Amino acid sequence: MRSFEYSIHDIIEEEGSDWDSRESGGADRSRASRPSVYGKRYGVAMSNAETVRQRWKMRRKLTDLKVKLCDVTLVLAISGLILAMLDVEFTATRILERFVSTSDLSFILRSTAIVTTIALLFFLLFYHFIDIKIQLVETGTSNWRVGITSERVLNTMLELAICAICPIPETGFVAWPQLSNIAEKTRQYVNIPISVLLTLPMFLRFYITCRYMVLHSSQHQDTATRTIASLNHIAVDFRFVLKSEMYERPLFVLSMASLLFWCVVSWMLTQCERFAYPSISGFQHFADYLWFEIITFFSIGYGDVQVNTYCGRGLAMLTAIVGTLFSSTLIALISRKLILTSSEKRVNHIIAENKITNEHKNAAACVLQNTWRTVLRSRDYQKSSSRRNHHKLAKSQRILLCSVLTFRKTRWKLRMQLEEEDDYFTARRAFNETEDRLQKVRQRQSQLDGKISALFENVETLTQAVMARKCYLRQ
């Protein structure tokens, strides 16, 4: 923690002195001495390797500080949420069981939650300040207006608004309408503390967990991965990290996300519904609504547990939507796991093709055997046209017809199997056929070369004989 404070102090001093020097030194330095790119005052020229090294060290230091700030904001956000949840439980116990001695403890918990919230807001602002500084170092500019865009300002204000929600001491109650199939109960109202309603939106602080996953992921920490991603115009953000984790460990990610969602929404449903039924304990409420969450998540809905408030109905609809998305994703992942790989398809294809080929050969052999038997029976019938020979001839003809039909079926199966083969087998078969044809062409070419060589030798022999004959005639 001491090194973390020193690093923050060094960055603030370095940044303040840098910006003060830019503000005060503008009038002293000449216009020509300012760094410029393409004739404009934007960017910093890196003329030597020392400047590049310094900027790389600066960026590395800022990146490490950014990761530490993300860890601190996550700890503060979770701590404030846990304190608010404890306060809600103590408040519910004090109201439903009329136990007054926990009021001081509730005040202490809310005050501590407010302190952690203020610290969280400060560290969030400092986190975005460091993020802007990293962008300025990466772009090589000294103008801070480049890093502050309207989108960044809106995102920062939205984060501050989400993280600023926390229970306040000495808050009152709000009338909560109770919904039921009975008309008398529908007109009733239940008083719920405002601190409970302020605690429910605090679960939106879990977005910091997504940022923590990105900054601590192997894709973001590996420089080669970030470089290849930037070259392919891919941002290493939460979407990319989540898709990578889903591709590598889909069941683990879905299981952990489902369990966390069930527990959080069950606790929220307990706070929305527990004041309508003060006779039931809080743990019993939580167990019932955990069962309700799981049943609604998978779109079963037995109807044994119902919600009686608008807050509960809203959370039930959210559960149904999220459950539908998770179920479809789970089905897609299971179907992807059940798909055979190319190697497995090749093994099955080879086995099936060999089996059908053997059946086709056996069917062809049966056709030949039955044809020969039919010819023999027809000769016997021609020699002696008895009733016995007639039955034998008819029987052999029926067997021949059945064997012909079996041969046609196996030939059709073999043709369909060849048509269903994948691209690998098609390319491999075409390669083998091309290789056989090239082999035949090479053999014919070698034979032709031998014949041409023999013809050339004969022509040479004939030429020498003619020349010898001419010399003899001249003499």
Helices and strands as residue ranges (DSSP letters): H 2-24, H 49-96, G 100-102, H 103-139, G 144-146, H 150-163, E 173-177, H 183-186, E 189-193, H 194-199, G 200-206, H 207-215, H 218-221, H 223-231, H 238-248, H 250-273, G 274-276, H 282-297, H 310-338, H 342-383, H 387-419, H 423-474
